[in-house]
Structure formats: C-alpha cells, structure tokens
Amino acid sequence: MPTVHLIRHTAAQPDAVWAELTDFGAHGRWMPLTTMRLDEGSPRLGWCFAGLTGVGPLRFSDPMVVTGWRPPSESGPHHVAELRLVKTGRLLGGWVRVTIEEHGGGSRVVWHEQLTIRPLPDASPTEPLLARAATWLYARALDGMLGQATSAATHRAGAR
C-alpha cells in the first residue's frame, strides 16, 4: 500500500488553507486529466465527491466520502483543523488525513494518505515506484492549493 506523507508550511492562515483544500470542485485544477463530480450541497460528514481521471473511455473514478470534518472555526484557537476522507473506488481505496494548524504567523499542513490499488497485492514489488509517483502527484496538488490560498489571502489583504 503506497503511503504519502507531506508536511508544508505556508504564510496563509488556516482558514484560507482550509477553504482551498475543501474546494473539492477545484481539485481538478491540481490533478492532471481530472474533472470533479460532487454531491449536492456543501461538504460535511458523509458528503461524497469523485475525481474522474483519464481521457475518453480510458477513465477511472476515485470516489471519496468525508469521514472527518473539523474546520479551523470549530477547532478553537491554537487547535488543529482536520479533514478525513475514505476512498471507496473499485480501483483506488484507502484514506486521507489532512491537518492544518496555525504556525509561525501562517499554517503548517500535514497530508497523510494511504492508497490501496485494488488489483495489486498488499506487498506488490511496484509499491516503492507507486509511492514515489503518488507522493509527486499529491505534493504537486498540495503545493498548488497552498499557493492559491496564499495568493487569495494576499489579494484580500491588499483590497482592504
């Protein structure tokens, strides 16, 4: 099972980071060849979404359900905001846990993900390669989201 563990620091405040990370409809901007399908309404516990990745008939769905939802506004001062997802697809399974905490005038973000690729055995010899590829892909996406959060916060501060 490939594992992704990323730690990032950003100048953006936790609420700006949370807003960007939970804008699931925009995740397609950060994931190559991906469009998003969302449940009705706002994200919350039990809410579902999916990334549809590929081209034409060569597509797969990566559906997820929100199993943990504690935004910065609900975590109190100097506490950790947390988002948890469970991947429920036929091809991809596993879970994601993202925490955001105030740190040094900005935020510290920890992204931890465990992937299960269903046709492969748990101890596949391809696991190290898949872990590197997944880490690169999710690091690219997370860095893009954090860049957007920082840019949006800077733009709002300049508009005041």
C-alpha positions as CSV (number, residue, x, y, z in Angstrom):
1,M,0.0,0.0,0.0
2,P,1.7,3.2,-1.1
3,T,1.8,5.9,1.6
4,V,2.1,9.6,1.1
5,H,3.3,11.9,3.9
6,L,3.7,15.6,3.2
7,I,4.4,18.5,5.5
8,R,4.2,22.0,4.2
9,H,4.4,25.5,5.8
10,T,2.7,28.4,4.2
11,A,2.1,32.1,5.0
12,A,-1.6,31.6,4.5
13,Q,-3.8,31.4,7.6
14,P,-5.5,28.1,8.5
15,D,-9.0,29.4,7.4
16,A,-7.6,30.3,3.9
17,V,-5.8,26.9,3.6
18,W,-9.0,25.1,4.7
19,A,-11.1,27.0,2.2
20,E,-8.7,26.0,-0.6
21,L,-8.3,22.3,0.4
22,T,-12.0,21.8,0.8
23,D,-13.0,23.4,-2.5
24,F,-13.3,19.9,-3.9
25,G,-14.8,21.2,-7.2
26,A,-11.5,23.0,-7.9
27,H,-9.3,19.9,-7.3
28,G,-9.3,19.2,-11.0
29,R,-7.0,22.2,-11.4
30,W,-4.3,20.5,-9.5
31,M,-4.7,16.9,-10.7
32,P,-3.8,16.2,-14.3
33,L,-6.6,15.0,-16.6
34,T,-9.1,15.1,-13.8
35,T,-12.6,16.6,-13.5
36,M,-14.7,16.5,-10.4
37,R,-18.1,15.2,-9.6
38,L,-19.7,16.5,-6.4
39,D,-22.7,15.6,-4.2
40,E,-25.3,18.3,-3.8
41,G,-24.9,20.9,-1.1
42,S,-21.8,21.9,0.9
43,P,-19.1,19.5,2.1
44,R,-19.8,17.9,5.5
45,L,-19.6,14.5,7.2
46,G,-20.9,11.8,4.9
47,W,-20.7,14.1,1.8
48,C,-19.2,12.4,-1.3
49,F,-17.2,13.5,-4.3
50,A,-15.1,11.9,-7.0
51,G,-12.2,12.7,-9.3
52,L,-12.7,11.3,-12.8
53,T,-9.3,10.9,-14.3
54,G,-8.3,9.9,-17.8
55,V,-9.2,10.6,-21.4
56,G,-12.3,9.4,-23.2
57,P,-13.2,5.8,-22.4
58,L,-9.9,5.4,-20.6
59,R,-11.2,7.0,-17.3
60,F,-11.5,5.8,-13.8
61,S,-13.4,7.2,-10.9
62,D,-11.8,8.0,-7.5
63,P,-14.8,8.4,-5.2
64,M,-14.4,9.6,-1.6
65,V,-16.5,10.2,1.4
66,V,-15.9,12.8,4.1
67,T,-15.4,11.0,7.4
68,G,-13.8,13.8,9.4
69,W,-14.7,17.5,9.3
70,R,-13.3,19.9,11.8
71,P,-12.7,23.4,10.2
72,P,-10.4,25.9,11.9
73,S,-13.5,27.8,13.1
74,E,-14.6,24.7,15.0
75,S,-11.2,23.7,16.3
76,G,-10.7,26.7,18.6
77,P,-7.7,28.9,19.0
78,H,-4.4,27.1,18.6
79,H,-6.0,23.8,17.8
80,V,-5.7,21.6,14.8
81,A,-8.3,21.6,12.0
82,E,-8.8,18.2,10.4
83,L,-10.2,16.7,7.3
84,R,-10.5,12.9,6.8
85,L,-11.6,11.1,3.6
86,V,-12.1,7.5,2.8
87,K,-11.5,6.4,-0.8
88,T,-14.3,4.0,-1.9
89,G,-13.5,3.2,-5.5
90,R,-13.2,-0.1,-7.3
91,L,-9.6,0.8,-8.4
92,L,-8.4,3.1,-5.6
93,G,-9.1,2.6,-1.9
94,G,-7.5,3.9,1.3
95,W,-7.8,7.1,3.3
96,V,-6.6,10.6,3.6
97,R,-6.0,12.7,6.8
98,V,-5.1,16.4,6.4
99,T,-4.4,18.6,9.5
100,I,-3.9,22.3,9.5
101,E,-2.6,24.3,12.4
102,E,-1.5,27.8,13.0
103,H,2.2,28.1,12.9
104,G,4.7,31.0,12.7
105,G,2.1,33.5,11.5
106,G,0.9,31.1,8.9
107,S,-0.1,27.4,8.7
108,R,1.5,24.0,9.0
109,V,-0.2,21.4,6.8
110,V,0.3,17.7,7.2
111,W,-1.1,15.4,4.5
112,H,-1.1,11.7,5.2
113,E,-2.5,9.3,2.7
114,Q,-2.6,5.5,2.4
115,L,-3.6,4.2,-1.0
116,T,-4.8,0.8,-1.9
117,I,-4.7,-0.2,-5.6
118,R,-7.2,-2.9,-5.7
119,P,-5.8,-5.2,-8.4
120,L,-2.4,-5.3,-6.7
121,P,-1.5,-7.4,-3.7
122,D,-0.7,-5.5,-0.5
123,A,3.1,-6.2,-0.8
124,S,3.5,-5.5,-4.5
125,P,7.0,-5.1,-5.8
126,T,5.7,-2.0,-7.6
127,E,4.9,-0.3,-4.2
128,P,8.0,1.9,-4.0
129,L,7.5,3.2,-7.5
130,L,3.8,3.8,-6.9
131,A,4.6,5.6,-3.6
132,R,7.1,7.9,-5.3
133,A,4.6,8.7,-8.1
134,A,1.7,9.3,-5.7
135,T,3.9,11.5,-3.5
136,W,4.9,13.6,-6.5
137,L,1.3,13.9,-7.7
138,Y,-0.1,14.8,-4.3
139,A,2.8,17.2,-3.5
140,R,2.2,19.0,-6.8
141,A,-1.5,19.3,-6.0
142,L,-1.0,20.4,-2.4
143,D,1.6,23.0,-3.4
144,G,-0.8,24.4,-6.0
145,M,-3.6,24.6,-3.5
146,L,-1.3,26.3,-0.9
147,G,0.0,28.7,-3.5
148,Q,-3.6,29.6,-4.3
149,A,-4.5,30.0,-0.7
150,T,-1.5,32.3,-0.1
151,S,-2.4,34.3,-3.3
152,A,-6.0,34.7,-2.3
153,A,-5.1,35.8,1.2
154,T,-2.6,38.4,-0.2
155,H,-5.2,39.7,-2.7
156,R,-7.8,40.1,0.1
157,A,-5.3,41.9,2.4
158,G,-4.4,44.2,-0.5
159,A,-8.0,45.0,-1.1
160,R,-8.5,46.4,2.4
